[in-house]
Structures are given as C-alpha cells and as structure tokens.
Amino acid sequence: MSAALRSREALLVAVIALLLAVIASRFPGFVAPSNLSAVLYDTAPLILLALGQTAVILTRCIDLSVAANLALTGMLCAMLNAAAPGVPVVAILVLAAGMGAVLGAINGILVWKLTIPPIVVTLGTMTVYRGLIFVVSDGAWVNAHEMSAAFTGFPRQAVLGLPVLSWIALAAAALALVAIVRTPLGRALYAVGGNPSAAVYAGIDVGRTQFLAFVLSGTLAGLTGYLWVARYAVAYVDIAAGFELEVVAACVIGGISIAGGAGTVVGTLLGALFLGIVKNALPVVGVSPFWQLAISGAAIVVAVAFNARAQRRRGRIILRRAEAGS
C-alpha cells in the first residue's frame, strides 16, 4: 500500500472525526451510540454497492447499472413474497444474489466478448433494467401490507445491538478486504487496472477478470435489492433512482482511482461512511436532504482532482529518481 493511499485513509478518518465533533458541538445526541448505529444501518446499502463497484473500478471499468440492478431484483423479490409469502427468507436471499449475478454477468459479457466500453454498456443496461421493472410490475407498487413479517423483519432484526443489515455490510467489507488483498483474483484486479498489457504477459486474462468484477458487483447489488425493499417495506419503479452516483462517489472519495489499479477496501468503507454521516447530518443542521446529490457530485470532482494531482506527483518523483540514476 502506497504512502499516498495511507494518507488518504488517514485524512478521511480525520475528516470524519472532525465532522462528528462539529455536529456534536451543537447536537450531542448525534454521536450517541444508538444514533451512530442508525447511521451505519442507513449507510449499509451504500457500503454493499460500493464494495462491488470497487472491484469494477479497479479494473478500469465502471458499473452505472448497480442501482437499476438493485431495483429490479428488489421488485422481483417483493412480488415473489407477495405471491408466495411462505418462501423462506434464505431462499429469497440466494435468489436475489443469483439474479443480481446474472444481471452483472450480462454487463461483463458485453464488455469482455464484444469489447464495448463499460460506461456505454452499463448506461444501456441501466435503462433496460429500469424498463423491465415497469414491464414485470405494470407500474404497480408492492406495499408493506402485501409483504410477510419474516420478509420485512429480517434486515431489521437486532443481533448484538446491530441490525442484521449492518452486520451483512460489515461482513461483506471484511470478506472483500481478505479477497482483494489475499486472493489471486484480488491481485488480478489491481494488475488489470494498473497495466493491462503487463497483466497479459503475466498470464492474466484481462477480459475474464473484468467479467468476474461485474459479476461480483451484480451479486452484491442483487442482495442489496432484497435488503432495500425489505427494510423500507415498499417496492416501486423508481427504487434507488440516482443512487449509482452516491456509489461512485463513495469509491472515489475513498481513494479508488477512476484510472484503475489503485485504492483499498478500507478507503471505500470510509468514503461510504463519510457520505452516510453527511446525509444523516443534513436534516439535523437544517439543510434539505436533496442537497445530498449536489454534495456527492462535488465530492467526486474534488476527489478525482486530488487523485490526479497525487498521481502526477508520484510520476514526477519517479522521473526524478530515473534522472538521478542515469
């Protein structure tokens, strides 16, 4: 891990601590353990999607269809529960993750086999998936009274003081950290994003690695789809509309380079927590939550500029070292 990335994570920790201190100075209840637990609960879907997006961006790709994937799988899970309330929650979890993986695989196949730019592929599938929600639901909502108690209660059930949804997000972050740092796939993600040509010479299949990254992103999006509709107890056509912007923002703020090959899971987690704290703090300080999108967009611009400047600085250091050695 480079010093630049370590400083980014340290900076995020300091910014989050400062933000909490400022808010607590006026509203002490915000930093109460129960409220911080609620903030984590509220941020858990963002953490799950950002972890999948991290894998994709590391390979020099981007997945703009994650929110549409979430919405489609969530609607299908809600409709299934309304039609067959006796289906176990475990089966719905597996089904949601599987449907999400298929939708992610579609993105991966188009990028891998047809070599279509990822941003074009995922913009297209984002629209298709959103359209399919209307087709399968005929524009109708699935409301709380149509869902079973087991279906809506699972993500809210408290275990050791935290809801299951929060534990799932934390477990996914821990697994992603181990997978990206310790497994061949994780090393391949960095290699493909850092230098695709060198990765090929090292025996890494670039297209296959990108495909697997999209499948991982889709799987987490599908799983989050069920958790989202169960938590809010409603499913409709525009579920999580625009949420893909927050997902990308969490990754970029956390230090994941849009150019690929750089960043950490810890950084992504901190980026998501930063946005979650900001989102929950806005109503407390009397600012409309609709400013969240503007803040996310501005944060992306600032973070990308910060990343670009850091990369140029590293490039100059490498050149100076090369000149000194010649």
C-alpha angles and dihedrals in degrees: 000000000000124000089243092059092046090052091049092055092045089049091051092050090050092047092049091048091048092047091051091047092052093048092045091053089067102023110028092179091069092074094046110124092244092054094045087051088053090050090053090048090051092047097046096093090051091050092052095049093043091054090057092044089052091061091049096047092047087065093053092259134107133212113212093167098071095101092046089048089051091049096048096046091043092053092048091049091049092049091048091051092048091051097039111020091173095070107114118249090236090059091049091051091052092045093049093050090046094050090048091050091053092051090048090048090056089058091046095050092050091050095042105039102027096034092224113162109265094232090056093046096049094043087055096046090044088061093042093050092048090050092050090056089061092045096052095041098034086225093297125136127234105219134198095263089059093054125080122245091242091053095053096033100058100078091041097050110116120233117181090344097309129092117250089246090061092048091051091053092048092046091049090051091051092048092046091051092053094042096050096042102036109029133075090241091056092051089047091055091057093042094051092047095042098049119348093188093053089045090058091052088050090057097256118141102226096194094047092049091052089047091054090049090055091048090052091049091048093048092054091044091052093048089049089050092067093040091050097052091041092051095048093033093222137089125196141153098270098048110156093355109185092007091124088074091059090047093054090043092054091053096045094044087051091058102262105149115231086214088063135235099072135084141061139245089239089057091051091049091051091047091053092047091050091054091044092053092047092049093050094042096053096076090043092058092042099257121133113254087227086078086071092086092050091048091049092050093048091047090054092053093047093045094048090049090049091049093048092050091049091050092050089050091052090048092054091049091052091049092049090050091049091050091048091052095049 
